[in-house]
């Protein structure tokens, strides 16, 4: 067989494989998927709705986020609908810099706090060259991700709030899919948890993303009583802070939550049919 015919057959075969892979990826299973990505000592949460809409919350401390996204996104997918930053500290924001460079992002959501690090200044520089919606979040906002999937924002409590402690200006929200729910707390500190627990916010959730990587002062008893989680996810890695702290883990278990940790398991995947969340074994 002439060389050009062999080359043409190889090309056609490759094209067929690509087309079928795209078609199979496009088949939806009706499930909400939430990936707590293993990015070391930091946070990165990737959400995919039943219709395929995507949201990334935080990017972790390094460009490791790109390989982790490659594990859960189709190789041909070059866009993410929404990227959110819970607060401008490096273990949450640094990975968003390469994400914004690689993926087309429609909307960027943030709490309005201004960071001071070199990574934050680079993030601002990169964002300045992009054509995307820039949204400052505040309590009372609702973000619609799909027909039956949305996120209610509980904090920050007001736009334009200033503080020397960046953990006090935190994007906190609750993700809903029919009867299933998950509360995302970023690096919320004790005072934030107490304020939320003392409010009339609907905190009860199936799953809790544990505040501040399971720090000693996170996961206060009052807050856990209001949330009443069945499952608690701790995102952490090798660190010098003692995260997650034994006291926080004890309080979580005393509240009836099963505790799962990215530093022990790697990326943790949850799926929901709208009734409950289940952990998918890797």
C-alpha positions in Angstrom: 0.0 0.0 0.0 1.4 3.4 -0.9 2.6 5.5 2.0 0.1 8.3 1.4 -2.8 5.8 1.7 -1.4 4.5 5.0 -1.0 8.0 6.3 -4.6 8.8 5.2 -5.9 5.7 7.1 -4.1 6.6 10.2 -5.5 10.2 10.0 -9.0 8.9 9.5 -8.7 6.5 12.4 -7.4 9.2 14.7 -10.3 11.5 13.7 -12.8 8.7 14.3 -11.4 8.0 17.8 -11.6 11.8 18.6 -15.2 12.1 17.3 -16.3 9.0 19.3 -14.5 10.2 22.5 -16.2 13.6 22.2 -19.6 11.9 21.7 -19.2 9.6 24.6 -18.0 12.5 26.9 -21.1 14.4 25.8 -23.4 11.8 27.1 -24.8 13.2 30.5 -25.6 11.0 33.4 -27.8 13.5 35.3 -25.3 13.7 38.2 -23.7 16.6 40.0 -20.0 16.0 40.4 -17.8 17.8 43.0 -14.1 17.2 43.1 -12.0 18.2 46.1 -8.7 18.3 44.2 -5.5 17.2 45.8 -3.4 20.4 45.4 -1.3 20.0 48.6 -1.8 22.6 51.4 -4.5 24.6 49.8 -8.0 24.5 48.4 -9.3 23.7 44.9 -12.8 22.5 44.2 -14.1 21.7 40.8 -17.9 21.4 40.2 -19.6 20.0 37.1 -23.4 20.2 36.9 -25.6 17.6 35.2 -25.7 19.7 32.0 -21.9 20.0 32.0 -21.5 23.6 33.3 -18.4 24.0 35.4 -17.2 26.0 38.3 -13.7 26.1 39.9 -13.4 27.4 43.5 -9.8 28.4 44.3 -6.7 27.0 42.6 -4.4 25.9 45.4 -0.8 27.1 46.0 0.9 26.0 42.7 0.4 25.1 39.1 -0.4 21.5 40.2 -4.0 22.5 39.6 -3.5 22.1 35.9 -2.7 18.4 36.1 -5.5 17.9 38.6 -8.0 19.6 36.2 -6.6 17.4 33.5 -7.6 14.4 35.5 -11.3 15.4 35.7 -11.9 17.5 32.5 -12.0 16.2 28.9 -8.7 16.9 27.2 -10.4 18.9 24.5 -12.2 21.2 27.0 -10.6 24.6 27.0 -13.2 26.6 29.0 -14.5 26.9 32.6 -17.8 28.8 33.0 -17.0 30.3 36.5 -13.9 30.7 38.6 -14.2 31.8 42.2 -11.7 33.0 44.7 -12.7 32.6 48.3 -10.0 35.0 49.6 -6.7 36.4 48.3 -4.1 34.2 50.1 -1.6 32.3 48.1 -2.7 28.8 49.0 -6.0 29.6 47.3 -5.1 32.0 44.5 -1.7 31.1 43.1 -3.0 28.2 41.0 -5.7 30.4 39.4 -3.0 32.3 37.5 -2.1 29.4 35.1 -5.8 28.5 35.0 -6.8 31.9 33.7 -4.0 31.7 31.2 -5.0 28.3 29.9 -8.8 28.3 30.0 -11.4 30.6 28.7 -13.4 31.8 31.7 -16.7 33.6 31.5 -17.0 34.9 35.0 -14.7 35.5 37.9 -16.2 35.8 41.4 -14.4 37.2 44.4 -15.1 38.6 47.9 -13.7 42.1 47.2 -10.7 41.7 49.5 -7.3 43.0 48.2 -4.3 40.8 48.6 -0.7 41.9 49.3 1.4 39.1 47.8 3.3 39.0 44.5 1.0 36.2 43.4 -2.0 38.4 44.0 -0.5 41.2 41.9 0.2 38.8 39.1 -3.4 37.5 39.3 -4.6 41.1 38.9 -2.3 41.7 36.0 -3.5 38.5 34.2 -7.2 39.4 34.9 -6.7 42.8 33.5 -6.0 41.4 30.0 -9.0 39.1 29.9 -12.5 39.7 28.7 -14.6 38.2 31.5 -17.2 39.3 34.0 -15.7 40.4 37.3 -18.2 40.0 40.1 -17.8 41.0 43.7 -19.8 38.6 45.9 -21.9 39.5 48.9 -24.4 37.8 51.2 -27.8 37.3 49.5 -26.4 36.7 46.1 -27.5 33.5 44.2 -25.4 32.0 41.5 -27.3 29.8 39.1 -25.1 27.0 37.7 -27.8 24.8 36.1 -31.6 24.4 36.0 -31.6 22.8 39.5 -28.1 23.7 40.7 -27.3 27.0 42.4 -25.1 28.4 45.1 -26.4 30.8 47.8 -23.7 33.3 49.1 -23.7 33.7 52.8 -20.5 35.8 53.1 -18.9 38.3 52.8 -21.7 40.2 54.6 -21.3 43.4 52.6 -19.5 44.7 49.6 -16.5 46.9 50.2 -15.7 45.6 53.6 -12.1 46.1 54.7 -10.0 44.2 57.2 -6.3 43.5 57.9 -7.2 39.9 58.3 -8.0 38.5 54.8 -9.6 35.4 56.4 -12.3 37.8 57.7 -13.5 38.7 54.2 -14.3 35.2 53.0 -16.5 33.9 50.2 -18.8 31.3 51.9 -21.7 29.6 50.1 -24.0 26.7 50.0 -24.4 24.6 46.9 -27.8 23.1 46.2 -29.0 20.3 43.9 -32.6 19.5 44.6 -32.5 17.9 48.1 -28.8 17.6 48.3 -26.5 20.4 49.7 -22.9 21.2 50.4 -21.5 24.1 52.3 -18.2 25.7 51.3 -16.4 27.7 53.9 -13.0 28.6 52.5 -10.7 29.6 55.4 -13.5 30.9 57.6 -12.4 31.5 61.1 -14.1 31.0 64.5 -15.8 34.4 64.4 -17.2 33.8 60.9 -18.6 30.5 62.0 -20.2 32.0 65.1 -21.7 34.8 63.0 -23.2 32.4 60.5 -24.5 30.1 63.3 -26.1 33.1 65.0 -27.8 34.2 61.7 -31.0 32.9 60.1 -29.0 31.4 57.2 -30.0 27.9 56.1 -26.8 26.1 57.1 -28.0 22.5 57.4 -26.1 20.5 54.7 -25.2 17.0 53.8 -21.5 17.9 53.3 -19.2 20.4 54.9 -16.0 21.6 53.3 -14.2 22.0 56.6 -13.0 25.6 57.3 -9.3 26.5 57.1 -7.9 23.1 56.4 -9.1 21.7 59.7 -7.3 24.3 61.9 -7.6 24.1 65.7 -10.1 26.9 65.9 -12.2 25.9 63.0 -15.4 23.7 63.1 -16.8 25.2 66.3 -19.4 23.1 68.1 -22.2 25.7 67.5 -21.5 25.9 63.8 -21.4 22.1 63.4 -24.7 21.9 65.3 -26.3 24.2 62.8 -24.8 22.5 59.7 -25.2 18.9 61.0 -23.1 17.4 58.2 -23.0 13.7 57.4 -19.7 14.1 55.6 -16.8 16.5 56.2 -14.0 17.1 53.7 -10.7 18.5 54.8 -8.4 19.8 52.1 -4.8 19.9 53.3 -1.3 18.7 52.6 2.2 18.8 54.2 2.3 21.9 56.3 3.9 23.4 59.4 0.6 24.5 61.0 -0.6 21.2 62.3 -3.5 21.0 59.9 -5.8 19.2 60.3 -5.8 19.5 64.1 -6.9 16.6 66.2 -9.3 18.9 68.2 -11.1 19.9 65.0 -11.4 16.3 63.8 -12.7 15.2 67.2 -15.4 17.9 67.0 -16.4 16.9 63.5 -16.8 13.2 64.5 -18.6 14.2 67.7 -21.1 16.0 65.4 -21.7 12.7 63.5 -19.7 13.5 60.4 -17.6 11.1 58.5 -14.2 12.8 58.0 -12.3 12.5 54.7 -9.0 14.1 53.9 -7.2 14.9 50.7 -3.8 14.6 52.4 -4.6 10.9 53.0 -6.7 10.0 50.0 -5.8 12.4 47.2 -8.6 13.9 45.2 -12.0 13.2 46.7 -14.9 12.9 44.3 -18.5 13.3 45.3 -21.5 12.7 43.1 -25.2 13.5 43.7 -28.5 12.6 42.0 -30.2 15.4 43.9 -31.1 13.2 46.9 -27.7 12.8 48.6 -24.0 12.9 48.0 -21.9 9.8 47.6 -18.1 9.4 47.7 -16.8 7.8 44.5 -13.9 5.4 45.2 -10.9 6.1 43.0 
